[in-house]
């Protein structure tokens, strides 16, 4: 399938770059994604030509490509598209599952007595994978989707309400969790700030980056429990920068905490999405502005 369309025309063709954003045939590029906003509000306005290519058809010629398939594990056929380009941003980031990203997952027999959290192995609670299955039109795919909706969600490796489960001690984790390949158990890492709890989101593209820090009233930091957003900053622990290099991320967002002075990577996302509120969110606009110049690292 070849579904290439032009997002924006160049202002000065002979002095500007052509950028191809490679997406899944059934996903495309949602306008709420960070890269979509950077492309429309910065690169296009600077005169760069941005092409969105969906599927596995012949990809358009470009100076640089961005692999932007929103799945935990990118199919090899999509990864192979990088052979058409001199440089593909995130072209080597094939797997962002918790088992690939986390370094401290627990096994049932591990000697650990503290509080723990149960998560899905798939990124974003496996929602992109579920949506993709439901979008398929074959009879088999529709039947599988109906079965998935009717049977307990734990059978399919996701959690009730797509929410994390927290237990005060490891031996309180139900046995079915340990038997479910789609779930993982991790120590509950908490960074305290007085009576509040902190979580950091590190956005980066090439050599440009910024950190958004949230303070929450609960140990599991969620937008619904955030009580304060600190000013954007660039105080990234060196250990986390090394981890980014090991995982071969060119662009993305890392969620982390720093309990007892040691950074702990909680989640790694190669296709961050700011959601439907993005057009009026000045904080998101500042993040995108901070990252836009990182494109220069990947151009000839």
C-alpha positions as a printed Julia matrix, in Angstrom:
300×3 Matrix{Float64}:
   0.0     0.0    0.0
   1.38    3.4   -0.96
  -0.24    6.23   0.95
   2.18    9.12   0.63
   0.79   12.64   0.98
   2.35   16.08   1.21
   2.02   17.78   4.58
   3.68   21.04   3.63
   5.44   22.47   0.61
   8.93   23.93   0.93
   9.45   27.66   1.03
  12.88   27.46  -0.65
  13.33   24.05  -2.25
  17.0    24.27  -3.13
  18.08   25.22   0.38
  15.79   23.05   2.47
  15.54   19.4    3.38
  12.89   16.82   2.55
  11.75   14.82   5.58
   9.75   11.58   5.25
   7.7    10.48   8.28
   7.09    6.73   7.99
   3.85    5.54   9.57
   1.8     2.36   9.73
  -0.71    1.95   6.91
  -3.63    1.87   9.38
  -2.35    4.52  11.76
  -1.07    7.49   9.81
   0.2    10.5   11.75
  -2.14   11.8   14.44
  -2.05   15.6   14.82
  -1.51   15.3   18.58
   1.86   13.59  18.23
   4.88   15.66  19.15
   6.56   15.09  15.8
   3.45   16.23  13.9
   3.41   19.51  15.77
   7.16   20.04  15.31
   6.75   19.36  11.6
   3.81   21.7   11.06
   4.81   24.53  13.39
   8.57   24.57  12.86
  10.03   22.53  10.0
   7.4    23.46   7.43
   7.54   27.12   8.42
  11.32   27.0    8.03
  10.83   25.84   4.45
  11.48   22.12   4.87
   9.35   19.71   2.88
   7.57   17.17   5.08
   6.07   14.01   3.57
   3.9    11.53   5.48
   4.2     8.01   4.1
   1.78    5.33   5.27
   2.38    1.64   4.66
   4.95   -0.46   2.85
   4.68    0.89  -0.68
   7.6     2.59  -2.39
   8.62    5.33   0.04
   9.29    8.88  -1.19
  12.8    10.17  -1.7
  13.99   12.3    1.21
  17.13   13.57   2.92
  16.09   11.99   6.2
  13.28    9.71   7.38
  11.62    9.31  10.77
  10.39    5.86  11.79
   7.05    6.63  13.47
   5.12    3.36  13.71
   3.16    3.54  16.97
   3.58   -0.05  18.13
   5.69   -1.56  20.91
   7.5    -3.77  18.42
   7.92   -2.39  14.91
   7.42   -5.08  12.24
  10.61   -5.86  10.33
   8.97   -4.88   7.06
   8.59   -1.32   8.36
  12.1    -1.25   9.79
  13.44   -2.27   6.38
  12.2     1.0    4.88
  15.27    2.68   6.36
  17.34    1.16   3.54
  15.86    3.82   1.24
  17.36    6.72   3.19
  20.81    8.03   4.1
  19.6     8.44   7.69
  16.47    7.24   9.49
  15.69    8.72  12.89
  14.92    5.87  15.32
  15.62    3.39  12.54
  17.27    1.03  15.02
  14.61    1.23  17.77
  12.64   -1.93  17.09
  11.37   -2.87  20.57
  10.29   -0.63  23.47
   8.59   -3.29  25.6
   9.12   -3.16  29.35
  11.18   -6.34  29.14
  13.51   -4.53  26.72
  13.58   -1.17  28.5
  13.51   -1.97  32.23
  16.51   -3.38  34.04
  14.92   -4.38  37.35
  11.85   -6.49  36.57
  11.02   -9.05  39.21
  10.39  -12.78  38.95
   8.03  -14.67  41.21
  10.88  -16.32  43.14
  12.97  -13.16  43.59
  13.79  -12.13  47.15
  12.12   -8.72  47.32
   9.91   -7.5   50.15
   8.97   -3.93  49.16
   6.03   -2.44  47.27
   5.65   -3.35  43.61
   3.78   -2.23  40.52
   2.21   -4.43  37.84
   2.39   -3.07  34.27
   1.79   -4.31  30.77
   4.84   -5.43  28.84
   3.49   -3.49  25.86
   3.87    0.28  25.72
   0.86    2.47  26.54
  -1.03   -0.5   28.01
  -1.03   -2.16  24.59
  -3.73    0.21  23.32
  -2.14    0.83  19.88
  -1.97   -2.92  19.27
  -5.61   -3.38  20.28
  -6.76   -0.52  18.07
  -4.82   -1.94  15.15
  -6.41   -5.38  15.59
  -9.87   -3.83  15.69
  -9.16   -1.83  12.53
  -8.45   -4.94  10.48
 -11.24   -6.01   8.18
 -10.74   -9.77   7.85
 -13.29  -12.11   9.41
 -10.61  -13.72  11.59
  -9.48  -10.32  12.89
 -13.06   -9.27  13.69
 -13.7   -12.52  15.56
 -10.53  -12.12  17.59
 -11.52   -8.56  18.45
 -14.94   -9.71  19.66
 -13.36  -12.47  21.76
 -10.91   -9.99  23.26
 -13.75   -7.67  24.28
 -15.8   -10.44  25.89
 -13.13  -12.34  27.84
 -11.2   -11.1   30.9
  -8.64   -8.51  29.84
  -5.94  -10.3   31.84
  -6.09  -13.15  29.32
  -4.68  -10.78  26.72
  -1.91   -9.17  28.76
  -3.57   -5.91  29.73
  -4.98   -4.69  33.02
  -8.49   -3.73  34.19
  -9.17   -0.2   33.04
  -5.63   -0.09  31.61
  -4.46    1.06  35.05
  -1.34   -0.02  36.92
  -1.79   -2.33  39.89
   0.15   -1.48  43.06
   0.79   -3.87  45.95
   2.41   -3.11  49.3
   4.54   -6.22  49.05
   5.58   -8.61  46.32
   3.98  -11.72  47.82
   0.56  -10.0   47.52
   0.76  -10.12  43.74
  -1.86  -12.63  42.44
  -0.51  -15.77  40.84
  -2.27  -15.05  37.55
  -0.05  -11.97  37.12
   3.1   -14.09  37.18
   1.56  -16.5   34.68
   0.61  -13.78  32.2
   3.36  -13.18  29.66
   1.85   -9.8   28.8
   2.39   -8.39  32.3
   5.52   -7.46  34.24
   6.23   -6.72  37.89
   8.63   -3.97  38.92
   9.6    -2.42  42.27
   7.56    0.69  42.97
  10.09    3.5   42.55
   9.15    6.75  44.28
  10.86   10.13  44.2
   9.66   12.26  47.1
   9.51   16.05  47.12
   8.31   16.87  50.63
   4.73   15.62  50.8
   4.56   15.25  47.03
   5.95   12.81  44.47
   7.94   13.68  41.33
   8.12   12.18  37.87
  10.19   13.49  34.96
   9.6    13.32  31.21
  12.74   13.8   29.13
  12.04   14.81  25.52
  14.88   14.7   23.01
  15.69   14.93  19.32
  19.33   14.72  18.34
  21.28   17.07  20.6
  18.21   19.09  21.65
  16.26   18.17  24.75
  14.22   19.37  27.71
  12.68   17.86  30.82
   9.13   18.33  32.05
   8.79   17.57  35.78
   5.45   16.92  37.47
   4.64   16.87  41.17
   1.76   14.67  42.25
  -0.21   13.93  45.37
   0.14   10.17  44.78
   3.18    7.89  44.35
   1.95    6.79  40.92
   2.12   10.1   39.08
  -0.79   10.66  36.69
  -2.11   13.79  35.03
  -5.24   13.58  37.17
  -3.17   13.77  40.37
  -0.61   16.4   39.26
  -0.66   19.45  41.52
   2.34   21.34  40.13
   4.4    21.51  36.94
   7.94   22.74  37.39
   9.57   24.99  34.75
  11.1    23.08  31.82
  14.77   22.33  32.37
  17.62   20.23  30.95
  18.99   18.56  34.08
  19.24   15.02  32.74
  21.23   12.41  34.72
  24.25   11.16  32.78
  23.23    7.55  33.46
  20.02    8.21  31.58
  21.89    9.71  28.63
  24.01    6.55  28.51
  20.88    4.42  28.57
  19.48    6.39  25.65
  22.64    5.63  23.68
  22.41    1.93  24.55
  18.8     1.79  23.34
  19.78    3.73  20.17
  17.06    6.36  20.53
  17.42    9.4   18.28
  14.07   10.91  19.25
  11.47   10.25  21.9
  10.42   10.65  25.51
  11.76    8.86  28.6
   9.74    8.82  31.82
  11.94    8.49  34.89
  12.29    9.11  38.61
  15.37    9.69  40.74
  14.89    7.98  44.11
  17.96    8.13  46.36
  19.98    9.9   43.66
  19.84    7.06  41.11
  17.72    7.56  37.96
  15.25    4.79  37.13
  13.84    4.59  33.6
  10.13    3.78  33.81
   9.03    4.07  30.21
  10.53    4.82  26.8
   8.36    6.13  23.98
   9.49    6.69  20.39
   6.13    8.23  19.29
   5.09   10.62  22.09
   1.57   12.01  21.77
   0.35   15.05  23.68
  -3.34   14.28  23.2
  -6.29   16.37  22.03
  -5.41   19.43  24.12
  -2.15   20.04  22.24
  -3.24   23.1   20.15
  -3.76   25.27  23.25
  -1.09   23.89  25.57
   1.82   26.37  25.88
   3.99   23.83  27.7
   3.75   21.43  24.77
   4.51   24.3   22.4
   7.67   25.08  24.38
   8.77   21.43  24.28
   8.31   21.29  20.51
  10.21   24.55  20.05
  13.07   23.18  22.14
  13.34   20.02  20.02
  12.84   21.39  16.51
  16.48   22.36  15.97
  17.6    18.79  16.64
  16.79   17.96  13.01
  20.14   19.45  12.01
  21.94   16.49  13.6
  20.52   14.17  10.95
  20.83   16.2    7.76
  23.68   15.8    5.28
